[in-house]
């Protein structure tokens, strides 16, 4: 009887102890935020590639089709949002994901890329007006149109103009780089008041360079030969630079291309065909680097819209699959990634989920209780 009472007392004490242990589990580094254009949310993955739920809940603050995720000078997260008839840049708390406000609006239709310039202004590419607009970097007030091809009729368009502007990147020598998809924004006859991208002109997908002081543009990188794994087209999308100062550009149609940031000379082509099917059924989103120079991108299977996260050595371009995966797969295709396009690294801390804490606590409790029982049984015998 005394042995049983002692066991019960120990069990209660152990339960309390385990509860204390569960709350002392250290928080994890949250490595990646990913924008789901078919989930209208932003999800978070920790530095081990584990899914950690929503950073921004579906539709929070009116979020719609988030394509670009940009951390501002204030540490908050700025997210592009909009459809064929609307557009705005929404601001969220950079540590919690809580909605703050509709930061920038006015003239934006389906914004894609955004970036804060050395002048403190926020530059935003308005994909379905073929423009780059500028906003006050502190108040979000509309300032002016920095660049535009909107006024050029489709019949007079040519490659080298702002045809379907996408991602934006500032360089240290006073240039603004812009990826273009080679499309022209036209009215959508099936949806009054809406616009759509027209690719019938056959214009090249290029990277343009703008001089910030003059606003003059030039073709920095012309359209390359389509990836052998693609459907035969090129569509430049994301831009990022590694610690060595090289420029990386993602091609929505497949592959990541590496260029000399000064001259635009091609240096390397990195395969993104993680499905192994040719033509590849996966399309590729944006790019981001972590502080160690590791390169991440997102892709999604066009047949299901389910996505995956890819990882590469940012210095050599070699694929860095996670344990148990092949190619460059860091996070395998899954339902939590719904046509992902935007991706960015962040060093914020997030707490362990209740499920993780509970599992750890129950596991520890079960194991220790089993040892207690064994010892008690031996004592009774």
C-alpha positions, 0 to 999 in steps of 0.5 A, spaced: 500 500 500 505 504 501 509 503 495 502 504 491 501 511 495 508 513 493 508 511 486 501 515 486 505 521 489 511 521 485 506 521 478 503 527 480 509 530 482 512 528 475 506 531 472 507 538 474 514 537 473 513 535 466 508 541 465 514 546 467 518 542 462 514 543 456 513 551 457 521 552 458 522 549 451 526 554 447 523 558 441 525 556 434 528 561 429 523 562 424 526 562 417 522 563 411 515 566 410 511 564 404 506 568 400 500 563 398 496 566 392 491 561 392 490 561 400 490 569 401 495 568 406 502 568 408 505 562 412 511 560 416 517 555 416 522 554 421 529 554 420 528 546 420 523 546 414 517 545 419 511 548 417 509 553 423 502 555 421 499 562 418 504 568 419 498 572 416 491 569 416 487 568 410 484 575 408 487 579 414 486 586 412 483 584 405 489 580 403 488 578 396 493 574 392 500 576 395 506 576 391 511 580 394 513 580 401 518 586 403 521 588 410 521 595 410 526 600 414 521 600 420 522 592 421 514 591 418 512 587 413 509 590 406 505 585 402 503 586 395 495 585 394 490 586 389 486 583 383 485 585 376 481 591 378 485 593 384 491 593 388 495 596 394 500 595 399 498 592 406 503 593 412 503 588 417 507 587 424 514 584 422 514 580 428 507 578 429 504 578 423 498 583 425 495 587 420 497 594 421 494 598 415 493 599 408 499 603 407 499 604 399 494 605 394 492 609 388 493 607 381 496 600 383 492 594 379 495 587 381 502 590 384 507 585 384 514 587 386 516 593 391 522 595 394 524 601 399 529 606 395 535 609 397 531 616 397 527 613 402 521 612 398 517 606 396 517 603 389 511 599 387 511 595 380 503 596 378 503 589 373 496 591 370 498 598 368 505 597 366 508 602 371 512 603 377 509 608 382 512 611 388 510 612 395 512 616 401 516 611 405 513 613 412 506 615 410 504 611 404 502 617 400 502 617 393 508 621 390 508 620 382 509 615 377 517 613 376 516 609 370 511 607 365 509 604 358 501 605 360 501 611 355 504 607 349 499 603 345 499 596 344 501 597 336 507 601 338 510 597 344 516 594 343 521 590 347 525 594 352 519 597 355 516 596 361 512 590 359 509 587 365 513 589 370 515 584 376 520 584 381 524 590 383 531 591 386 536 597 388 543 596 387 549 600 391 551 604 385 544 608 384 540 603 379 533 600 380 533 593 376 526 591 374 524 584 371 519 584 365 514 579 363 513 581 356 506 582 357 501 588 355 496 590 360 489 591 356 482 591 358 479 584 360 472 584 356 469 578 360 470 583 367 468 590 366 473 594 370 478 589 370 485 588 366 489 582 364 496 581 361 496 580 353 502 576 351 500 576 343 505 581 342 511 577 343 515 582 347 521 579 350 522 578 358 528 582 360 531 585 366 531 593 365 536 598 369 533 605 371 538 610 373 535 613 379 537 620 378 535 621 371 529 616 370 532 613 364 532 606 362 536 600 358 536 593 357 540 590 363 539 583 361 536 581 355 531 574 354 535 568 354 534 561 351 528 558 354 530 553 359 530 546 356 525 543 361 520 549 360 514 550 355 518 554 351 518 561 354 521 565 359 518 569 364 523 573 369 520 574 376 524 574 382 531 578 383 536 577 389 543 578 390 548 573 394 553 576 399 558 575 393 554 581 389 552 576 384 545 578 381 540 572 381 533 572 377 528 566 377 524 564 371 517 563 372 518 558 366 523 554 370 531 555 372 534 560 376 539 565 372 546 568 375 549 574 372 554 579 374 551 585 377 556 590 374 555 588 367 549 583 366 554 578 363 551 571 364 555 566 369 550 560 371 544 557 370 541 553 376 535 548 374 529 548 378 525 542 375 524 538 382 519 534 378 523 531 373 518 531 368 520 535 361 516 539 360 516 541 367 509 542 370 512 546 376 513 554 375 518 558 380 516 564 384 521 569 388 528 568 391 531 570 398 537 569 401 539 567 409 545 571 412 549 564 411 548 565 403 543 560 402 538 561 397 531 559 397 525 559 392 518 556 391 515 552 386 508 549 385 505 544 380 501 547 375 496 541 375 494 542 383 497 549 385 501 545 391 507 548 392 514 546 395 520 550 397 527 549 394 534 550 397 541 552 394 548 553 396 548 561 394 555 561 392 556 555 388 549 554 386 549 546 388 542 544 390 541 543 398 535 538 399 533 536 406 534 529 409 530 524 405 529 529 399 532 529 392 534 535 387 533 541 391 527 540 395 527 543 402 520 542 403 516 537 399 510 539 395 504 539 400 497 542 401 500 548 406 503 551 400 497 554 395 501 557 389 506 560 392 510 566 389 513 570 394 518 568 399 523 572 404 527 570 410 526 573 417 530 572 423 524 572 428 522 568 434 516 563 434 514 559 440 513 552 439 506 550 437 501 547 443 501 540 439 509 540 439 509 542 446 504 537 448 507 531 444 514 532 447 511 533 454 506 527 453 512 523 450 517 525 456 511 523 461 510 516 458 517 514 458 518 517 465 512 514 468 514 507 465 520 507 468 517 509 475 512 503 474 518 498 473 521 500 479 515 500 483 513 493 480 520 491 482 520 493 489 513 490 490 516 483 488 
